[in-house]
Amino acid sequence: MLQAGFVAVASDCDEPEDEVIALAQQVEDAMMLPFVLFADADGNYLDGYSGVVTPPYLIKKLTEFSGS
């Protein structure tokens, strides 16, 4: 599902890019790694979360943003 409909981007947490910081600051209650951010093709923030989540929660989010 990830490979078919999403582009994964990794960022160095010790020296993150300014664009990544701007997106991460929009995650409500962002307290821990990992951060998962959803953005559109123009880089606009759509949704996100921080910390570990269950596989069913991740699948729900991926389905929500893939239109499946």
CYANA upper distance limits for C-alpha pairs under 8 A (distance plus 0.5 A):
  1 MET  CA      5 GLY  CA      6.69
  1 MET  CA      6 PHE  CA      8.28
  1 MET  CA     62 LEU  CA      8.02
  2 LEU  CA      6 PHE  CA      5.74
  2 LEU  CA      7 VAL  CA      8.00
  2 LEU  CA      8 ALA  CA      8.30
  2 LEU  CA     62 LEU  CA      8.05
  3 GLN  CA      7 VAL  CA      7.70
  5 GLY  CA     66 SER  CA      6.82
  6 PHE  CA     66 SER  CA      8.47
 11 SER  CA     16 PRO  CA      6.31
 11 SER  CA     17 GLU  CA      7.73
 11 SER  CA     20 VAL  CA      7.86
 12 ASP  CA     16 PRO  CA      5.60
 12 ASP  CA     17 GLU  CA      8.41
 16 PRO  CA     20 VAL  CA      6.80
 16 PRO  CA     21 ILE  CA      7.08
 17 GLU  CA     21 ILE  CA      6.95
 18 ASP  CA     22 ALA  CA      6.74
 19 GLU  CA     23 LEU  CA      6.86
 20 VAL  CA     24 ALA  CA      6.52
 21 ILE  CA     25 GLN  CA      6.57
 22 ALA  CA     26 GLN  CA      7.53
 23 LEU  CA     27 VAL  CA      7.86
 23 LEU  CA     37 LEU  CA      7.74
 23 LEU  CA     45 TYR  CA      6.57
 24 ALA  CA     30 ALA  CA      8.09
 24 ALA  CA     35 PHE  CA      7.71
 24 ALA  CA     37 LEU  CA      7.71
 24 ALA  CA     48 GLY  CA      8.50
 25 GLN  CA     30 ALA  CA      8.13
 26 GLN  CA     45 TYR  CA      8.07
 26 GLN  CA     48 GLY  CA      8.45
 27 VAL  CA     37 LEU  CA      8.39
 27 VAL  CA     47 ASP  CA      7.79
 27 VAL  CA     48 GLY  CA      6.07
 27 VAL  CA     49 TYR  CA      6.40
 27 VAL  CA     50 SER  CA      7.87
 28 GLU  CA     49 TYR  CA      7.86
 29 ASP  CA     50 SER  CA      8.30
 30 ALA  CA     35 PHE  CA      8.18
 30 ALA  CA     49 TYR  CA      7.44
 30 ALA  CA     50 SER  CA      5.91
 31 MET  CA     50 SER  CA      7.17
 31 MET  CA     51 GLY  CA      8.01
 32 MET  CA     50 SER  CA      6.32
 32 MET  CA     51 GLY  CA      5.82
 33 LEU  CA     50 SER  CA      6.44
 33 LEU  CA     51 GLY  CA      5.73
 33 LEU  CA     52 VAL  CA      8.26
 34 PRO  CA     50 SER  CA      6.11
 34 PRO  CA     51 GLY  CA      5.67
 34 PRO  CA     52 VAL  CA      7.28
 35 PHE  CA     48 GLY  CA      7.73
 35 PHE  CA     49 TYR  CA      6.39
 35 PHE  CA     50 SER  CA      4.83
 35 PHE  CA     51 GLY  CA      6.93
 36 VAL  CA     48 GLY  CA      5.88
 36 VAL  CA     49 TYR  CA      5.98
 36 VAL  CA     50 SER  CA      6.69
 37 LEU  CA     45 TYR  CA      7.92
 37 LEU  CA     46 LEU  CA      8.18
 37 LEU  CA     47 ASP  CA      6.56
 37 LEU  CA     48 GLY  CA      4.73
 37 LEU  CA     49 TYR  CA      7.16
 38 PHE  CA     45 TYR  CA      6.73
 38 PHE  CA     46 LEU  CA      5.86
 38 PHE  CA     47 ASP  CA      5.67
 38 PHE  CA     48 GLY  CA      6.26
 39 ALA  CA     43 GLY  CA      5.74
 39 ALA  CA     44 ASN  CA      5.64
 39 ALA  CA     45 TYR  CA      4.99
 39 ALA  CA     46 LEU  CA      5.56
 39 ALA  CA     47 ASP  CA      7.63
 40 ASP  CA     44 ASN  CA      5.92
 40 ASP  CA     45 TYR  CA      7.32
 40 ASP  CA     46 LEU  CA      7.31
 53 VAL  CA     57 TYR  CA      6.90
 53 VAL  CA     58 LEU  CA      7.27
 54 THR  CA     58 LEU  CA      7.00
 55 PRO  CA     59 ILE  CA      6.62
 56 PRO  CA     60 LYS  CA      6.62
 57 TYR  CA     61 LYS  CA      6.85
 58 LEU  CA     62 LEU  CA      6.63
 59 ILE  CA     63 THR  CA      6.50
 60 LYS  CA     64 GLU  CA      6.63
 61 LYS  CA     65 PHE  CA      6.87
 62 LEU  CA     66 SER  CA      6.44
 63 THR  CA     67 GLY  CA      6.59
 63 THR  CA     68 SER  CA      5.81
 64 GLU  CA     68 SER  CA      7.52
